[in-house]
Amino acid sequence: MENTINSEELLDRVAGDRVLLSELLEIFAHDWPAQIEAARGALARAEPEGVERAGHSLKGTLANLAATGACRLAARVEDIGRSRRLDEAKSVLMELEQELGRVTDSLALLCQGGACEDSHRR
Amino acid sequence: MKILIADDDAVSRRLLEKMLERAGYEVISVDNGRKAVEHLLSADGPRLALIDWVMPELDGPSVCHEVRKLAEKSYVYIILLTSKESKENTVEGLKAGADDYVTKPCNPEELKARLLAGLRILQLEDKLIDAREEMRFKASHDALTSLWNRGIILEFLDRELDRSRRERSFMSLLLCDVDHFKQINDVHGHPVGDEVLQRVATLLRDSLRSYDAVGRYGGEEFLILLIGCDAIRTRDRAEQLREAVANSVFATARGPLSLTVSIGALAIGDWGSSLTGPDLLKKVDEALYGAKAAGRNCVLLARPPLGEPLNSGPKVEKIPLTGR
C-alpha cells in the first residue's frame, strides 16, 4: 500500500530539518481547509475556474510535501475544473479532504521523528 | 547575493527560502507577481529571481514580460518555477523572457546548479560593464591627470557656450599654465614633471564646483570652464586658483616642490555673441601669453578694446598681486 507521505523524499527535501518540517506542517494545516472551502464555494457557484485554481494550488503544495496520493487527487480536481465536468467534483473533493487529514497526521508524526521507521530512509 | 522568490504557495515559498538561505543567498520572498515586478525594478533590487508560473495579479510569464520591458538597470536572471511540463509551456515561458525553468517540486541540487549558471551570466555582464566603463573613461579622460581630455573639454565648451547664449547666463574660461615647466622637467626629470601635473590637476579639480569643468588642454595647460561666472567673479576665482597653487607645496619623488601658474581669463559676456569657441580660445590664449610676458604667477583678463570691433583682439590688463 502506498504511504501517505514519502518520508524519505520529504526529509531529503528539507535536509533532515524537523524544525522546518514543523513550520511547513503549521502552514499546511492552516492553508488546506481554506483551499477545500474555496473549491467547494466555486463548485456551488458552478465556477470551474475556481475549482481548477484550488486544485492546482493544493497540487503544488502536496507535491512539495511528497504526499503522492493526495497530490494525485488534487490534480484530478484541477483537471475536473479545467475540463468543466463538475459532476464528479463533489466526490473527488470529499476523497481529497479525507486524504488531507491523513497527510496532516503523517506530517505531525514525521515531525516528532516517528515516521522515519516507516520510510525508506536508512 | 540577493534573490527574489515569488510564489503564492506558502509551503513552497518557505521550502525555497530555507533551501536558498542554506546556499548563502539573501532571500526576499513575495506572494504575487505584482510585488515581484516592484522588487525587480527597484534601484537595488535582486538580479536573480525564481518566479512561479501560476500566481495572482500577474503570472510568471507576465512578470518576465514586465521586467524585460521596463528594466533599465542590470540584467535580471529569471528562472520560472512550473508544474507544467509540456513543451508549449516551456516555449511560452522562454519567449516571455525567462532564462531558464525548473519543474516543481525542485530538487535542491539541481536548483542550486541552475542558479550558479545564472550567476555566471550575471558575472559576465558585470565584467562587460566594467570593461565598457573603463573604455568610456579612457576615451574621455586624460591618461596622466584623469581630468577631462582635450576633446571632451572642448565639447563641453561648445555646449556650455550655446547654453549660456541661449539662456543669457554668465560663463567664463580660464587657461592655466604651469610656470617654468620645462625647467622642472630639465632639473628634476620627466617623472617629477608628470607628478607635478598630477598634483596641479588634483588641486584645480578639487577647487572647482561640481558644475564647473577642467580638462587638460595641452602639455602643461589646463582649460577651466566656470559656469554662471561674470567678469568680476571670474577675476576673483582665477586669482584664488593662482594663489592656491602658489601657496601649495607639492610632494614629489624628489621631495617637496613649490611652483606657480599663469592664468589667462575671459568672461564670454564681454565678447558679444559672434565669436565661436575656437575664437574665444584664441583670445584666452593671448591673455595667457600676456600673463607670461607680464612676469608669470599672475592672472590676466582678456577684454575687447573699447570702441574697437569685438573680434579685434584682447586688451590685457594685469591684476596686481596682493600680499606678495
Interface residues (C-beta under 8 A of the other chain):
Chain A: R13 V14 A15 D17 L20 E23 L24 I27 F28 D31 H56 S57 K59 G60 T61 A63 N64 L65 A66
Chain B: D8 D9 A10 V11 S12 R14 L15 K18 R22 V54 S83 K104 P105 P108
